[in-house]
Amino acid sequence: MSPTQEPGAQLAAFAAGLRFEDIPATTVAKIEDLLIDWVGSALAGRSARPVSTFTAFVRANGPCDGPSEILADRSGSSPYFAATANAAASHFVEQDDVHNGSVFHPATVVFPVALAAAQAIGASGPQMLCAAVAGYEAGIRVGEFLGRTHYQVFHTTGTAGTIAAAAAAGNLLGLDAQRMQHAFGSAGTQSAGLWEFLRSAADSKQLHTSHAAAAGWMSAWLAASGFTGARDIFCGPQGMAAGMSSDADPAKLADGLGTRWATVETSFKYHAACRHTHPAADALLAGMREHRLRAEDIGQVVARVHQGAIDVLGPVTRPSTVHQAKFSIGTVLALAAQHGHAGLQEFDADWLSPATEALRERVRMELDSEVNAAYPQRWIGKVTVTTRDGRSFDARVDEPKGDPGNTLSREELCTKARRLALYGEGASVAEIESILDKISGLRHSRRVGRLLDQAGTP
């Protein structure tokens, strides 16, 4: 990797050349935590209707058996189709991780490819973990490069996600820097994912991650076989920046490669909803604790948010499905106020209850200059609450639960994974404990095996 290379080439060289021994211990521990978190989300989504549709698609179009594991039905398939299915499953319950500065969900596109490819080629645990870090580091930087204007229209996890998946797959396949650049070119030309699906509660969010993971694997495999891609897919005159952004910053592509480990900056989700709702939800809960309020005491809530929250959450005014409700800031704040947490059980039980709907209608968003200036590097939560008896107060949080400065511990993540696995009926108690043990030992594993038994159901 030469500093005289253009930034995209530097990123490709880094992703190709990264080895497990290069990665700091703190980053290795973090990628293990992120894998635990991802497995829980993938198991929780297994029985959702859109996920079942993807699993049926894989059964109809992919091989009926193969080396790579599909968590939803415990079958085996090719790496391409296993990544397709697992990426769809892990992005449904809105509990997968997010990197604030890039507004990107790395796990749901990186781990499906890293796991599928590692199982297919007989890679070791350290090789798989290294590939996942390569995917995180590349995808996060591409998301940051594309900027805020990109996110107004494009779902960054679907766009930057193709590059992240290609980086993970290419690292496992042993691509050199030149071939990794070709893989990035092929992945970038397939980048896609538009926010319009939110307006009609469509299933496209799972399609975005599924496509990104599969396209990344295909791009890396083709590059390994000599297939060429655009040399400058990021900054070329007709590349990603030209077509998808008006504030792209090429320097972000190579920012701190090998010294700044963006993987450790990734946040975990506490509430089972779009991350843009979390800062205001946590601020509301902090204010309710301080002023000893109950949900029925709340007259009105003004959530003071950044523009990205308005862009994504604004179209959802009256949600028609539980998944769409996770993008309704009024619904999320109403559930948090009533239960202290907007989790999967709370959504399932109460997202359409009269009390939730009534409070939802008393929540509105306003653009806040401080919050907007800090975003996306910091996701500050601020609310103004008016009580039914006429009192008014402001509340704020500077780091929502799950951010690096207010993170979830390994034990909290394991507890979350257990809860998610049981929620989706994706694994029994004994099976999720076995998975957690396998992940803890992965850095010492000589071969990545299956996470679940192939036969039977939980």
N, C-alpha and C positions, 0 to 999 in steps of 0.2 A: 504494500500500500504506500503510494508516494503522494506527498502533499501537493505535487505539481499536477496530479491528475484532477480532472473535473470531479465534483463531489459525488455524482452518481457512481463513477468508476471506483472511487475510494470506498463507498459503501459496499459495492459488490466485492471488492478485494477483502474487506474486513469480514463479511459474511462467509466468504469462501475459506478464509484462512483461520477462522476462530477454532481453537481447540480447548478441550475441557480444562487442561492445566493452565490456560490463560485467564480463566474466569475466577474472580475473587470469591473467597468462601462465603461472604455475605450474599453475593449474587447467586451462588449455587443454592444456598438455603432458601432464598426468595423464589427461585424457579421451582423448587420442590413445593413450597407453599402454594404457588400459583397452580401447579398441577393438581394438588389436593382440591383446590377450589374449583378447578375446571371439571374434574371427575364428578363432583357433587352436582354441578349444573347439568352435565350430560345425562346423568342418571335421573335427575328430576324431570327432565323434559321428555323422557322416552315414550310416555303414553299420550302425549298431546297430539291432537288431530293433525296439525301440520307435520309433526315429526313422523307420525305413522304413515303419512302420505309419502314422505321422503324414503322411509324404510321400504314401502311397497315398490316405489320406483327403483330402488337399488335391487330388490329381489327380481323385478321384471327385466332389468336391463344389464345388471352386472353378473359376474360369475356366481354360481350358487354356493361356491366354497372358495376359500382363499386364505392367505396367511394373515390378513389384517382384520382386526376385531371390530365388529359393529356392536356397540354397547346396548343399543335399544332392544335387539332381539338375540344377542349372543351368537350370532352367526359369523362366518368368516367371508371375506370378499377380497377383491383387489385393493391396493392402497387407494386408488382413485375413488372407488365407490364407498369404502369404509370412511375415508375423510369426508365425503359428501354427506353421509348419514350422521356421523358424529358431530360435525360442525352445525348441522341443523338442530340437533338435539340440545346442544349446549348453549344455544342462544335464545331459548324460548322462555324460560322462567324469569329472565331478567335478574339473574344472580351472578353472572360472570363478571370478570374484572374489567377495569377501565384505567387507561393512562390519561391523566388530566390534560397535560400540555398538548397532546395530539388528538384528544377526544376520540380515542381508538380503543376497541375491546380486543386485546391481543390473543387471549387464551382461546377464544372460540374459532380462530382461524389457524393458530400455530399448533396447538396440541393435537387436533385431529390428524394433521399431516405428519407431525413428528412421531406420534404413536404408530400410525398406519405404516409409515415408511420404515421405522425401526423394526417393527414386527416382520415386515416383508423381507428385509435384507439381512436379518439376523444381527442387528446392531447391538452394542452394549448399552447399559444404562447411562454411563457417562457420555457416550456419543449422542444419545437421544436428548439428554439434558442440555448438552452443548448446542445441538441444533435448535432447540427451543429458545435458548438465549439469543442465538443468531436471528431467529425470527422476530423475537421481541425487539431487539435493538434496531433491526432494519425497519420493521413496520412502524414503530414509534417515530422514527426520524422521518419517514415518508409522510406520516400524518402531520407532523409539525411543519414540514416543508410545504404541504398543500395549503395550510393556513385556514383562517376563519371563513373566508368567502367560499371556500370549497364546501365547508360543512353546512352552509345555508341550503344547499341543494342536494349534496351527495352524502350518503352514509359512509363515513370514512372507513369503517370496518370492512365494508365491501370493496372499497377502492384500494386503500393502502394494504388491506388484508391480502390481496393477491401477491404483493411483493413480500410480505411477511411470511406467507406460506411457501413461496418460492425459495426464500432464504433458508428456511428450516429444512426443506426437502433437499435443496442444493448442497447444504452443508453435510447432510447425511450421505448424499450420493458422491461426495468428494469432488464437486466441481471446482475447477481452478477459477481464478479471478475473471478471466475472459468469458468462460462459459457461464459463470454466475451473472455476468452482465447481460449475456444473451437471455438467460432465464428471466431476469428482471424486465427485459424488453418484451418478451412474450407475455409475462404476467401483467405488465402495465397496460398493454394494449387490450387486455381483457377486463380491466378494472371497471366496475359498475356498481350501482346501488343508489337509487333515488328515494328521497324522503316522502314522495307523494303517497306511498302506501298507507301512511298514517291516517290520512283523511277519510279513508273508507274501511279502516280496520282490516286491511289485506294481510296476507301471510308472507309478504315479500321479505321481511327481515330475516327469516330463516333461509330464504333463497340467497340473500346476499352473502351470508357467511358460508353456506354450502358451496356456492359457486366459487368464492374466493379461495377456499381451501383446495378444492379440486383443481382449479385453474393453476394454483401455485405448484401443486404436484406435477401436473401435466407439463408446465413450463420448464421445471427443473429436469424432468425425465427427458424431455425433448432436447434440452441443451446438452445433457450428458451424451446424447446420441448425435450431436453435431448440428442440431437445428439452431438457426440464428434468429436473434431478435433485434429490435431497434437498439442502436448503440447508445443513444441519449434519450431514453424514453421519458425522463423526468423534465429536462429543460430544452429539448429540441424544439424547433419552430412549430411543430405539430405534435408535441408530446403532451404529457399529463398536465403540466402547468398551463400550457397554452389553452387547453380545452376545458380545464376544470377549476381554475383559480385565477383570481386577479391580485392576490397578495402573496404568491408563492415566494419562498426564500430558499434559494439553492444551498446556502451555507448550512442550513439545518440538516441536510442529508449527511454531512460528515462531522457534525458537531460532536466533539469529544470522543471520537471512536477509540475504544480501548482504555479510556480514562474515566469517562462519564458512563456509568452503567445504568441506562434508562430503565432496565428491567426492574430495578429496586424502587423506582418511582411509582410503580403501578399500584393502584388502589383496589381494595376489595369492596364488594357491595354488602351493605348491611340490610337495607330495605330491598324488597323484591320488586323494584320499579326502575324506570329510567333514571340514570344517575343525576340528570339535571334536576330532579325533584328532591334529591337527598339533602342538599344544603339547607333549603327552606324547611324541610321536615325536621331536621335536627335542630335548627334555630327555634322552631315552634315548640318542640319538646323541651328545649332548655328554658324558654320563657314560661311555659306551663309549670315546670318544676319550681322555678324561682318565685312565681306568683301564686303557686298552689291552686292552679285552675283545673277544672275538669272540661271535657269536650263540650258539655252542655252550657258551660259558661261563656263560650266564644261567640261573639256577635259577628265579627268580620276579621279576615286575615288578608293583609297585603304582602305578598311574597316579592321581595325586592331582588331582582334576578339580572343575569347577564343576557345579552342578545341571543346567544346560542340557545338558551332555554326557551325564549320566546319563539324562535324559529322552529324548534322541534315540538314543543308542548303546545304552542298556541293554536294549531289546527284542531286539537282534541278538546272540544268543549263539553260534549255529552257522549261519553264512551258507550259503545254498543257491545263490546266484548270485554272479558276480564283482561286480556292482553292489551287492548287499547286503553283500558283504565290505568294501566301502569305508566302511561304517557299523559295522564290527566293530573295536573298538579293539585287540583281541588280534591280529587279522590285520594291521592296519596296522603295529603295533609290531613284529610278527614279521618282516614284509617289510623294514621300515626297518633292523632289526638285522642282517638277512642281507645286504642290498644297499647300505645307506647311503642309501636313497631308496625310498619307496613310490610308484613311478611306474606308468604304464600298462603298460609292458613287464613290470615286476616282478609286477604283479597278474595279467596274462595268463599268465605262465609258472609262478607259484609260489603263487597264493592257496590252492590245494588240496593243495600238496605235503605229504608227511608231516612235514617239518621245520617248515613254517609252522603246520600244525595242532597240532603238539606244543607249540610255543612259544605259540601263541594260547591254549591251555588254561592256561598259567602266567601269564597277564596278568589282572589284575582292577582295577576302578575303586573309588576311595574318595573321598567328598566331602571337600574340603579347605577350611577356613574362609577362609584367605587368598585362595586362587584364586577361591572363590565370591564373596567380597566385592568383588574387583576386576572380576569379570565383570559386564556384557559390554564395558565400556570397555577392559579389558585382558584378554588371554587368556594367562595365565601357565601355563607348563608345569612340572610337578614330578613326579618319579618316585622311588620307592625300589626299588633293585635288590638282590636277593640272588643271589650267584653260587653255582655248583654246589659250590665248595669252602668255602662258609660265610661268605664276606665279605658285607658290606652297606654300601651307600652311597646318599646322596641326590644328585640332580642336578636342575637347573632351567634354564629359559630364561625371560626376561622379555618377549621379543618374538620369536615364531616367525618363521622365514624367510618373507618376503613381506609382513610388517607394515610400515607406513610407516617405522618406525625401523630396519627391517632389510629393506628393499624389494629388488625386482628392478630392475636397470637396464634402460634401453631395449634394449640389446644382449641382455641375458638374456631379456627378453620376446620379442624377435624370434627368438632361438634356440628358445625354448619354442614359439612359434607355428609355426616350421618343423617342429619335431619332431611337434607335434600334427597338422599338415596331412598330413604323410607317414604318420603312424600311421593316420589315418582314410581315407587314399587320397582325400582331398578336393581336393587340388591337387598339381600337379607342383612340382619345385624352382623352375622358372622362374616358375610361376604364383604361388606364395607370395611370391617376391621382388617380383613385380609388385604384388601386394596391399599389401605393406609399403610400397612406394614410393607407392602411391596414398594410403595413410593418412597418410604423412608430408607429402604435399602437399595434404591435404584442406582445411586452413585457408586455402589460396589458390585452391581450386577453385570455379569459377563454377557448376558443376552436378555433382551426385552421380551418377556412372554406375555401371555394373555392376562388381563386384569380380572376377568370373570371366567367361570367354567363355561365350556361351550354348550353343554346340554342342560336342560332343566330351566326352571324359572325360580325367582326368589321366593 
